[in-house]
Amino acid sequence: MKRTLHLCAAMLAILLAAAAGRAGTADGPSTRKGTTAMTIHDFTAKGRNGTSLDLALLKGKVLLVVNTATGCGFTPQYEGLETLHAKYHARGLEILDFPCDQFGHQAPGSDDEIHSFCALKYHTSFDQLAKIEVNGPGADPIYVFLKAARPKDDAPEADIAGLRALLAQHGLRGATAPGDIEWNFTKFLVDRDGHVVRRFHPTTTPETIDAEIAALL
């Protein structure tokens, strides 16, 4: 009898442990220590010229993370990004600009060429990071995290469908899998604790999210 009770107790413990493991993976990104959910501060970004940026250094900052391109119809959004940076940087806003050439080959230059283009044409005072991929098997871990945190753009279905239809007219396609980045200038807003709070569609201009950034600051 005692042996049977011990066996049942052991089996129950195994089942409870397995259930806890499933719950931990179903609710969101993996955890570093098993008890604290990961934030963007757990990652390191690739900088220009082989440098790197430990995002833990940005704890306490509000982040606007954007995948950009220099030859896109949305490229003029750099003006709005610079306006936000000039307005809120002193209060704690950081813009993380990740050039990406996955969408229509619209960011073909080197990291330094992209940086020079943005500084000269749009007078950007925030830096550009190294060019990365944001979709597919080569996606940077930061974007794997961002997409898991917010799998869908916060935009009306009509806006999402409209952009996809426009791209299809030109033989282009952005997202190919659930959660994928739709196109250049998708924007993620991250609070001071490193949690992703919004994901904005490429058609959402920087000017229209001013109030949401101000609220987090």
C-alpha positions as CSV (number, residue, x, y, z in Angstrom):
1,M,0.0,0.0,0.0
2,K,2.8,2.4,1.0
3,R,4.6,1.6,-2.2
4,T,1.5,2.4,-4.3
5,L,1.0,5.7,-2.5
6,H,4.6,6.7,-3.1
7,L,4.3,5.8,-6.8
8,C,1.1,7.8,-7.2
9,A,2.8,10.8,-5.5
10,A,5.8,10.6,-7.8
11,M,3.6,10.4,-10.9
12,L,1.5,13.4,-9.7
13,A,4.7,15.4,-9.1
14,I,5.9,14.6,-12.7
15,L,2.5,15.6,-14.2
16,L,2.4,18.9,-12.2
17,A,6.0,19.8,-13.4
18,A,5.1,19.0,-17.0
19,A,2.0,21.2,-16.8
20,A,4.0,24.1,-15.3
21,G,6.5,23.8,-18.1
22,R,3.7,23.9,-20.7
23,A,2.2,27.0,-19.1
24,G,5.5,28.8,-19.1
25,T,6.0,28.3,-22.8
26,A,2.4,29.0,-23.9
27,D,2.0,32.4,-22.4
28,G,4.9,34.2,-24.0
29,P,8.6,34.3,-24.7
30,S,11.0,32.0,-22.9
31,T,12.5,33.1,-19.6
32,R,16.1,33.6,-18.7
33,K,15.8,32.4,-15.1
34,G,12.5,30.5,-15.2
35,T,10.7,33.0,-13.0
36,T,11.1,36.4,-14.7
37,A,9.7,37.0,-18.2
38,M,12.2,38.3,-20.6
39,T,12.2,42.0,-21.6
40,I,14.0,43.8,-24.4
41,H,16.7,44.6,-21.9
42,D,17.9,41.0,-22.1
43,F,19.2,41.5,-25.6
44,T,22.2,43.1,-27.3
45,A,21.8,45.0,-30.6
46,K,24.3,44.9,-33.4
47,G,25.8,48.4,-33.9
48,R,27.5,49.9,-36.9
49,N,31.2,49.0,-37.6
50,G,31.1,45.9,-35.4
51,T,30.0,47.7,-32.3
52,S,27.2,46.5,-30.1
53,L,24.6,48.0,-27.7
54,D,23.6,46.2,-24.5
55,L,20.0,47.1,-24.2
56,A,20.2,46.7,-20.5
57,L,21.9,50.1,-20.5
58,L,18.5,51.5,-21.7
59,K,16.6,50.5,-18.6
60,G,14.3,53.3,-17.6
61,K,14.1,54.6,-21.2
62,V,11.0,54.5,-23.5
63,L,12.0,52.9,-26.8
64,L,10.6,53.2,-30.3
65,V,12.0,50.3,-32.3
66,V,11.7,50.7,-36.1
67,N,12.8,48.6,-39.1
68,T,13.7,51.1,-41.8
69,A,14.8,51.4,-45.4
70,T,16.2,54.3,-47.4
71,G,14.4,53.7,-50.7
72,C,10.9,53.0,-49.5
73,G,7.7,55.0,-49.9
74,F,7.6,55.3,-46.2
75,T,11.2,56.6,-45.9
76,P,10.0,60.2,-45.4
77,Q,8.8,59.0,-42.0
78,Y,12.3,59.7,-40.9
79,E,11.3,63.3,-40.6
80,G,8.6,62.3,-38.0
81,L,11.0,60.1,-36.2
82,E,13.5,62.9,-35.9
83,T,10.8,65.2,-34.6
84,L,9.9,62.8,-31.9
85,H,13.5,62.3,-31.0
86,A,14.2,66.0,-30.8
87,K,11.0,66.5,-28.7
88,Y,11.4,63.7,-26.2
89,H,15.0,62.5,-26.1
90,A,15.8,64.6,-23.1
91,R,12.8,63.1,-21.3
92,G,14.0,59.5,-21.9
93,L,13.0,58.5,-25.5
94,E,15.4,56.4,-27.5
95,I,14.8,55.5,-31.1
96,L,16.3,52.2,-32.2
97,D,16.6,52.3,-36.0
98,F,17.3,48.9,-37.6
99,P,17.8,49.1,-41.3
100,C,16.5,46.1,-43.1
101,D,16.8,45.1,-46.8
102,Q,14.2,42.2,-46.7
103,F,11.4,44.3,-48.2
104,G,11.8,45.0,-51.9
105,H,15.6,45.4,-51.6
106,Q,14.9,49.0,-50.4
107,A,17.9,49.3,-48.1
108,P,20.8,48.2,-50.3
109,G,23.6,50.4,-48.9
110,S,26.2,49.6,-46.3
111,D,25.6,50.6,-42.6
112,D,27.7,53.7,-43.0
113,E,26.0,54.7,-46.3
114,I,22.6,54.4,-44.7
115,H,23.7,56.5,-41.7
116,S,25.1,59.2,-44.0
117,F,21.9,59.2,-46.1
118,C,19.7,59.7,-43.0
119,A,21.9,62.4,-41.5
120,L,22.2,64.4,-44.7
121,K,18.7,64.1,-46.1
122,Y,16.6,63.9,-42.9
123,H,19.1,65.5,-40.4
124,T,18.6,62.6,-38.0
125,S,20.4,63.0,-34.7
126,F,19.7,59.4,-33.5
127,D,22.0,56.7,-34.7
128,Q,21.3,53.8,-37.1
129,L,22.2,50.3,-35.9
130,A,23.5,47.5,-38.1
131,K,21.4,46.2,-40.9
132,I,19.5,43.1,-39.8
133,E,16.8,40.7,-40.9
134,V,13.5,40.8,-39.1
135,N,11.6,37.8,-40.7
136,G,12.5,34.3,-41.5
137,P,15.1,32.0,-40.0
138,G,17.7,34.7,-40.0
139,A,15.6,37.1,-38.0
140,D,17.6,39.0,-35.3
141,P,16.7,37.7,-31.8
142,I,15.4,41.2,-30.8
143,Y,12.8,40.9,-33.5
144,V,11.9,37.3,-32.6
145,F,11.2,38.7,-29.1
146,L,9.2,41.7,-30.4
147,K,7.0,39.7,-32.7
148,A,6.3,37.2,-30.0
149,A,5.3,40.0,-27.6
150,R,3.0,41.7,-30.1
151,P,2.2,39.2,-33.0
152,K,-0.1,41.7,-34.9
153,D,0.0,45.3,-35.9
154,D,-2.3,47.6,-33.9
155,A,-4.2,48.8,-37.0
156,P,-7.6,48.4,-38.6
157,E,-7.9,45.3,-40.8
158,A,-8.6,47.6,-43.7
159,D,-5.2,49.3,-43.4
160,I,-3.4,45.9,-43.2
161,A,-5.4,44.6,-46.2
162,G,-4.8,47.8,-48.1
163,L,-1.1,47.7,-47.8
164,R,-1.0,44.0,-48.7
165,A,-3.1,44.7,-51.8
166,L,-0.8,47.6,-52.8
167,L,2.3,45.5,-52.5
168,A,0.7,42.7,-54.5
169,Q,0.0,45.1,-57.3
170,H,3.8,45.6,-57.6
171,G,4.6,41.9,-57.2
172,L,5.8,42.4,-53.6
173,R,5.0,40.7,-50.4
174,G,6.1,41.4,-46.9
175,A,4.7,39.1,-44.2
176,T,4.7,35.4,-45.2
177,A,4.0,33.8,-41.8
178,P,1.9,34.7,-38.8
179,G,3.5,37.5,-36.7
180,D,5.8,38.6,-39.5
181,I,6.7,42.2,-40.0
182,E,4.5,43.5,-42.7
183,W,6.9,46.0,-44.3
184,N,9.4,48.8,-43.7
185,F,8.6,51.2,-40.8
186,T,6.7,48.8,-38.6
187,K,7.1,50.4,-35.1
188,F,7.2,48.8,-31.6
189,L,6.7,51.0,-28.6
190,V,8.5,49.7,-25.4
191,D,7.9,51.0,-21.9
192,R,10.6,51.9,-19.3
193,D,10.5,48.4,-17.9
194,G,11.3,46.8,-21.3
195,H,7.8,45.6,-22.1
196,V,6.3,45.9,-25.6
197,V,3.1,47.9,-25.3
198,R,2.2,48.6,-28.9
199,R,3.0,47.5,-32.5
200,F,2.2,50.1,-35.1
201,H,1.5,49.4,-38.8
202,P,3.9,50.9,-41.4
203,T,1.1,53.3,-42.5
204,T,0.9,54.7,-38.9
205,T,3.1,57.8,-39.0
206,P,5.3,58.9,-36.1
207,E,3.3,62.1,-35.6
208,T,0.2,60.1,-34.8
209,I,1.8,58.2,-31.9
210,D,3.2,61.3,-30.2
211,A,0.6,61.2,-27.4
212,E,1.2,57.6,-26.6
213,I,4.9,58.2,-26.3
214,A,4.3,61.2,-24.0
215,A,2.0,59.1,-21.8
216,L,4.8,56.6,-21.2
217,L,7.3,59.3,-20.4
